[in-house]
Amino acid sequence: MHLKIITHDKVVFDGDVDEIYTKGVDGEFGILKNHIPIISALDIGATKLVQSDKCRYFVTIGGVFQFKDNEATILTDVAEAGEDIDVTRAKAAKERAEARLADKTANVDTKRAECSLARALERLKVAQFSK
């Protein structure tokens, strides 16, 4: 089956895969060849691709997953291959978000800080998978 991962700026992945695993807003799910058509809203999460027994990981930040006739498309705001993630930057983002959430005296946008923390943690997880 064929998969494209597309952001506003570029095509992040375009190739044939044997298996796809990703995280929708209702939970994680997997797709194999000849799966029934599906459309799902995506959450912040890892997307795992299996190609000839080799795994590749991407972080996907929201978007939509569509599968039909063995063609899969992920349209997302942000997608990064695990090997391309800047771990130092992700750790710094995690620390900033945690500091904002811990500071009870400041006027903090809690929801925004929680989303920043979730994105940073997911990037770190995907980077670790890709080692």
N, C-alpha and C positions, 0 to 999 in steps of 0.2 A: 504494500500500500504506500501511498505517497503523502508526505506531510510538508506543509509550508508554515513557518512561524513568521508572522509579519507584524512590524510595528509601523508607526506613522512615517518613520524615516527610512526603513530598509527591510529587506528580507533577511532575517537572522538565520533561518535554516530552510533548505529546499532539497529534499531527497527522499529516497525510499527507506522505509523502516519496517520492522517485523512486529513491533509492539509499541504502544504509546500509553503512558501513565501520566495523569495530571490531576490537578485539584480544582474541582468546581466549587461553587458556593454551597452546594449540598453535600460535599465530601469528595474524597478521592475516587477516581475511576480509571479503568483501563480499557483499551481498544485493541482488538486483534483484527486481522484480515476478515472481511465479509461481515463485520458487525452491522447491526441494523442502523439506519440513519439516526443521528443524534445531534442536538444543539444544546450547549450548556454555557451558562455564564461562568467565568473563571474567577477564582479568588487569588490572593497572593499565595504562590506556591511553587513547588518544584515540578518540572515536566521532565520525565525520564523517557528516553528513546532507546529501543533495543534494535541494533543493526547487526545481523550475523553474530549474535552472542556477545557483542560489545555494547556497552551502555554509554550514553551521552546524557548530560544533565543541563537543563536550562532553568533559570528563574523566570517566571512569568508573573507580571503584576496586573491582575485583572484581565478583562477582555472576554472574548467569546471563542468557544471551540465548536467546530462543525465537522461532521463526518458523514459522507454519503458516497456510495459507489467506490469504496476504497480510496477516497481522496479526503484527507484531513487538512483543516486549516485552523490555525490559531491566530486570531487578530487580537493584539494586545497593545497596551500603552507602552510597556517596557518588557523587553526580553533580553537576557544575557546568557551566553554560554558559560558554563561553570568555569572553564579554563580562562575566560576573559574577565572574571570578577576581580576587582581590586580589593583584596582582603583588608588591607590597611584602611582604606576608605570606608569599607563596610563596618569594621570594628569601631572607627571613629564615629560613624553615624549611630551605631548601637549605643555607645557611651553617651553621646549627646541626648538621645531620646530617653535613655534611662535617667539621666540627670534632670531633664525637664519634668519627667514623671515624678521623681523623688522630691522636687522642690515644691513644697506645699505653700510657700509664701508668695510665689510668683503667680501672675495671671497667665496660666498655661492653657493652651488649646489641647486638652487631654486627648481628644479623638485623633488629632493630627499627630501628636507625639506617639500614640499607640500604633498608628499606621506606619510611622517612620521606623519604630522599633520592629514591627512585624516584617517590613521590607528588609531591614538590615539583618535580622536573624535568618531569614530565608536565603539571602545572598551568602551568608556565612555557611549555612548548611549545604547549599549547592556547591560552593567552592570546595568544601571538605569532601563531598561525594566525587568530585572531579579530579581528585589527586591521583 
